[in-house]
Amino acid sequence: MSVKKNPIPIKNLFYMLCYAWNVLSIKDEILVGTDDYDDAYNILGRVFSFGIGKLIRSGFHRSYIQREEELSTLRGKINVQESINRLSAQRKMLVCNYDEYSTDYIFNQILNYTIAALLRNPNVDSSIKRDLKRQKMFFVGIEETAPTKTNRKKLYYNRNNITYKLLICIAIMLYDNTTINEEDGKETFKDFFREEQMQKVYEMFLLNFYAMHLDRSKYRVYAPKFTWLKSSEQDLWGDVEEADALMPELRTDIVIENKEKGIQLIIDAKYYQSALVKSHHSDAKKFRRDHISQVFTYMVNSPFEGTKRGALLYPTVVDILDGKQNILSGWVFFKSINLDRDWQDISNELLVFAEKAN
């Protein structure tokens, strides 16, 4: 974002990521030391190194890896066809398929790749790189595998490898913020605070924050997907499922339902440098038409039978907002949250807003 280099303090960015990744248990465990760092790559590099250190002390997770190898003794199952193709019998060898219990599997391979990437990154401080170089020696015999979208589909968490979740999330974020020139292989590191990068972080932070801190006996917090057409309209519109499949998704960011009052608050999180834009006919600033239309569409198509309300929640960068407007389907709240201050103040303001609007 262009207003200033870091619109969010690094410590607060780290807290937001902990909520977004649902790894809040480590938030207070890590001594972030944000006074020493003013760069997102450095804070993520430090947290990553901290996590790798813990992993080394506790021991790498192992998994069964399928191997295929030409051996002089039987191991596992014989691959008869491949043995014939290689003429292995003439050399008194067998092609065997076997499972090996090894640390050289996808989770550790991604971590090893990420250590190498951080060591190449000029934004990372030398003190962090010294720790990473020492830690990389423990990855001898483990390949380097990038966390591409294809490789991410191979990642399945269970209670044995859940400790990897934060490290893998950092690895993916670092990878997604690196562009590699196919001609010369040179890496370019993007700005973490660009709007398209922070939009998803902001959405997931708010969703998980409210899910964690609002009283579950009173509130339901989730992110449902609405459909465009109601069942009562089938006769008029024909095949509802076919028509709905052609429409863009109505996937909400955050929905908070007050079970006691029968109120549904649909929050659309907008990470924008400026919530307001100049009118075509004057210099007066107004809300973006598409933002209003989006939250209004959610309210109209929500199947909730109680009172429906909408909200646009922005980070404070340029415009300070705190108001509401009664639109056809109900109240719509406009609120900006200043993320450049003490975390407890941010937390309190978010909770007060949710309770007030709901």
ABEGO torsion letter per residue (X at the ends): XAABABABBAAAAAAAAAAAAGAAAAAAABBAGAAABABAAAAAAAAAAAAAAAAAAAEBBBBBBBBBBBBABBBEBBBAAAAAAAGAAAAGBBBBBBBBBBABBAAAAAAAAAAAAAAABAABBAAAAAAAAAAAAAABGBBBBBBBAAAAAABBBBAAAAAAAAAAAAAAAAAAABBBBAAAGBBBBBBAABAAAAAAAAAAAAAAAAAAABBAAABBBBBBBBBABBAAAAAAAEBAAAAAAABBBBBBABBBBBAAAGBBBBBBBBBBABABBBBAABABBBBBAAAAAAAAAAAAABABABBBBBBBBBBBAABBBBBBBBBAAEBBBBBBBBABBBAAAAAAAAAAAAAAAX
